Amino acid sequence: MTAKAFDPVKFAAGVRELVAREVSAALEEREAKSLADHFRGPWLPGQYKRGDLVQCAGSVWIAVEDATGKPGGCSSWRLLVRGSRE
């Protein structure tokens, strides 16, 4: 039995598909017209609903469930766009 080699292109495609499904489900649940309807600006401590988007440390995150923790520090957030920390 041989192990399959890691294919970064297939991995990235799988991640994009997963994120697209989560975003689509969040938009349907909240009846939003676009992601822009859910952008809350820079992350600040507080409560966020599933589907909310925030900017944190130069990246954009989406709440995959109601969230109170900081993006990157809890499982309630998924990274959408990795930014720079400049």
Secondary structure, DSSP 8 states (H G I E B T S, - for coil): -------HHHHHHHHHHHHHHHHHHHHHHHT-SSGGGGEEEE--SS-B-TT-EEEETTEEEEESS-B-S-TTSSTTEEEEE-----
